[in-house]
Amino acid sequence: MASGIICSICIAQSCLLIGYPQQSVGQSKQLHCKASPKSWRLQVSGAIASRILYFNNKHVPITVAINNELEQRISDAFCIFDHHGDKRIDIREVGTVLRFLGCVPTEQEINEVIAATEMEESAGDVHLSKFMPHVAQLLAERKMEPASPEKILAAFQVLDPEQKSYITKEYMSKMMMEEGEPFTQEELDEMLAVAIDPLTGNIPYEFYINQLMHAHKDSIFELAKSLVVSKQKDMKRASKRAGSKMSIV
């Protein structure tokens, strides 16, 4: 009797550990209660070991090789938002990482990056091993790139038909929150903190554009471009060497 009770408890515990439905506990009891103490201990130990092995396999660290400065920049930005040190971030952080890199993604572009990089075995997470090469390719294609200073200035001038060279905080806030793809309040606050002249309370947009350009002078897109150009030169040199060898033969 005692061994039967112990057997039921241990099987119930093993069911919880290995994720079996609770209703199967009673069925397991009927099958295993006649087993010897040695055999049911082995069964429970095996079930626990299997579960531990499952979790260990699920969390095996994936080595991520860094091959160039662009990948290093992406990795550094990603790891700032990796709160557990396992080379993963929550999908809700993807847009933040992209903006930290200097990208200007739309919500659709953020969702496309998530769809391309979300882990199949761990929904809701993105691993650096998929994120880094995917984003590096997007940067090389100049996707999510900020508008040029000329385009930004032209856009501000449309909002300033009287050519006062500034826009009020209230008008800018209304445009950012209600037109096109609206800013969140947090995004608007971050923008206004940089854009507003503390003396007048207005936005002198040419000065603001100069600040933006200064902040992005070390653009990650220029880094991506330089790597693309370097690869193209390497391919041309390799092609010339191959051609020279063929002519000698």
Stockholm file with secondary structure:
# STOCKHOLM 1.0

chainA/1-249         MASGIICSICIAQSCLLIGYPQQSVGQSKQLHCKASPKSWRLQVSGAIASRILYFNNKHVPITVAINNELEQRISDAFCIFDHHGDKRIDIREVGTVLRFLGCVPTEQEINEVIAATEMEESAGDVHLSKFMPHVAQLLAERKMEPASPEKILAAFQVLDPEQKSYITKEYMSKMMMEEGEPFTQEELDEMLAVAIDPLTGNIPYEFYINQLMHAHKDSIFELAKSLVVSKQKDMKRASKRAGSKMSIV
#=GR chainA/1-249 SS CHHHHHHHHHHHHHHHHHTCCTTHHHHHHHHHTTSCHHHHHHHHHHHHHHHHHHHHHHTCCCCCCCCSHHHHHHHHHHHHTCTTSSSEEEGGGHHHHHHHTTCCCCHHHHHHHHHHHBCSSSTTEEEHHHHHHHHHHHHHTTTTCCCCHHHHHHHHHHTCTTCCSCEEHHHHHHHHHHSSSCCCHHHHHHHHHHHSCTTTSEECHHHHHHHHHHHTTTCHHHHHHHHHHHHHHHHHHHHHHHHHHHHHC
#=GC SS_cons         CHHHHHHHHHHHHHHHHHTCCTTHHHHHHHHHTTSCHHHHHHHHHHHHHHHHHHHHHHTCCCCCCCCSHHHHHHHHHHHHTCTTSSSEEEGGGHHHHHHHTTCCCCHHHHHHHHHHHBCSSSTTEEEHHHHHHHHHHHHHTTTTCCCCHHHHHHHHHHTCTTCCSCEEHHHHHHHHHHSSSCCCHHHHHHHHHHHSCTTTSEECHHHHHHHHHHHTTTCHHHHHHHHHHHHHHHHHHHHHHHHHHHHHC
//
